Amino acid sequence: TGPYASGDPDIIEYQLLLMKLSGIDGVLIDWPGITKLYDYPLLVRNTEKFIELIGKVGLNFAIVYEDQNINIAFNNNTITNKIGTAQGDMTYIETKYFKNSSYIKIDGKPLLLVFGPQTFQSESEWTQVFAPLNTKPAFFTLWNESNEAGKNASGEFAWVYKNHLDDLNGFYSKTYSGIKISSAYPGFHAFYQEGGWGTNPFKIDVSLQTFSQTLDLALQSNAP
């Protein structure tokens, strides 16, 4: 399709149909919060255009919260109250997304992931962040980070790092009482350098072997 806009309804429909035809059940949407800074409002708008079409093709979705943006906004002097801003984000998520019939739930609770935590790194902070919610989420942190959410965390999800097979094996084999979400991928290529954000951290060449290895590990792990 060439260069495209993420808010283009034709592109969204095309991508969602490709997902559906490929056997994908749902999507996890990286979400910046409602703070008016940088491209955050545009990303929220595009998220909601995406969600408008998700149900029509029979896919489910959940939100991955970028709590690091709270620190970014605070250091930018855009906000003064970190907890209050995050509470506003949670209220928005509950009102706009949790109630959607296509929203993913685990044991009756709406699924919420965080890419971190990177701003709030204690159980008491997350308890405060979730205080306005009527229904507490099934909350998942990045792998090995659930201690930063304490009793608020339901589990952890795998990501991808440089020594990726060792990292995945370590994650799957460790003893953990919560739920583990596994991951599989054909490769990894960050575009930080091309986007003007510094050097790319690492690259894993795309290959069928990489996909087979990571998928086999995921299936053997008995994680969802």
N, C-alpha and C positions, 0 to 999 in steps of 0.2 A: 504493500500500500504506500510505500514511500514515507516521507515526513508527514506527520499527522498531528492533529490536536486531540488531547485526551478527553476533551468535552464534546467531540463530534459524535452525535447520536448514531450516525451510520457506521463509524469506526467502532464504537462501543458495541453495537449490535453484532457486527462482523466478528469481533474478538470473542464475545460471549458465545456466539454460535459455534465458533471453532472449539472453544472449551467444552461445550456441551457435546459436540460430535466426537471429541477426543476421550469422552468418558469421565471428565472432571465433574465433581459434585458441587464444588463451591470455591469461593475465593476469600482470601484474607487481605483486607485493604489497609495499607499504611496510611494513618490519619494524623494530621499535624496539630489538631486543636483549633479552636475558633479565634485565637488571638490574631489581631490584624497586623501582621508583620510579614515581610517578604512575599512569597507566593502562597502563603497558608490559605487565605480566603479562596484563591483560585482552585487549590487542591480540594478544599471542602466542597466547592461548587461542582467540580468534576466528579468527586465521589458520589454526590447525590444524583447526578445525571446517570452514573453507572448503576446505582441502586435502583433507579426507576425502571431499568430494563432487565435487571437480574431475575426478578420473579417471572417475567414473561417467557424466559427460556428455560425456567425450571432449575435455576442454580440457587445455592444458599451463599451467605456471606457472614463475615464477622470483622470486627475492627482490631487493628494493631495500633495501639496508642504510642505516639512519639513523645514520651515525657521529657526527653532531652530538650524539646522546644520551649519548655517552661524556663529552664536555665538560660537558654539563648535569648528569650524575650526579656527576662529579668536583667541580664547583663547588657542588653540593648536599651535599658530604661523604658521599655514599652509597657511593662507591668511592674507592680510593687509588691504584690501578694501572691506568692507561688502557690500556696495551698488553695487560696480562694479561686485563683485562675483555673487550677486543675479541677476543683469542684464544679466550676462552671462548665468545663469540658465534659465532665461525667454527666451532669444534668442534661446537656445537649445530646450526648450519646444515647442516654436512656430514652429521651423524648423522641428523637429522630430515628434511631436505629434499632434499639432493643425490642421495640414493639412491632417491628416489621415481621410479617409472617415468614419471611425468608431468612430471618436471622438465625444463626447456628446456636443451639443450646446443648449444654452438657448437664445431664441429671436435672433438667428443668431450669437451669441457670444460663443466662446469656454468656456466651464465650467472649472474653476480652483478653487480648494479648498486649504486652508492652515490649517495645524494642529496647530492652534494658532490664531493670530500671537504670536511668542515668541521672535523674534529678532527685527523686524520692527514694532513699535507700534504707528505710527503716520501716518496721511493721507499724509503728505509731503514725508515721506520715501517711501510709496507704490507708490506714483506718480512717484518718481524717479526710483523705481524698474521696473515699467511698461513702462517707457519712450522709450526703444528700440523697443517695440512691434508695429507691423503694425496694429493689431487688439487687442483692449483691451478686456480682458476676462470678463465673468460673474463670479465675484470673491466672494467666500463664506468663511467666517471665522467660527471658532467654535462659538457655541451659546454664546450670550452676549459679543462678542468680536468685533463686526463690527465697533464700534466707533473707534477702533485702525486703521482702514483702511479708515474711513471717506467716502467720495464720491466714492472712488474706490470700495466699497463693494456693491454687489448686494443682499446679503442675509447672512443667518447664517444656520449652520447645527447642529442638535442635536447629542450628544454623549452619554456616559453612565458614571454616577457617583454613589457613594455609596447609596445615598438616591434617587435611580433612578426614581421611579414613581413620587415623589414630584418634582424632577428636570424637568421631562418631562412635567408634568402639568403646572409648572411655565413657562416653555418655550413656550408652546402652547397658554397659556392664556395671555401672555404679549402683549401689543400693540407695533407693530413694522411695519414700512412702507416697509421693504424689504421682500424678499422671505424667507420662513422658509422651511428647509428640515427636515422632520421627521425621526425617526429611530424606529426599532423594533428588538428585539433580544430574544433568549431563555435563555440567562444567560451571565455571564462575568467571565473569569478566566485569570488574567494576570500571565505570567510565569517569572516575574522578578527574583524571588528568585531562581527558577530552573536554570535560565540563568546566575546567578552570578551577578545580578544587584541590589541587596538589597532585601528588603522585598516586598511582593505583597501588593498593596495598599488596595484592598478589593476584595471580591468575591461575585457574585450573582449566586446561585445554578441554574443549567440548569433545566428548567421545561417547560411543555406545558403551565402551568398557566402564567409564566412570558412572554412567547411569545404571548399568547392571550391578556394579559393585555397591553403590549407595542404596539402590532399591533392595538388593538381597539383604544387606545389613538391616534395613528398616523392617523388612518382613520377618527376619530372624529375631528381631528385638522384642516382638510382641507388643510394641508400642502402637498406639492408634496411627 
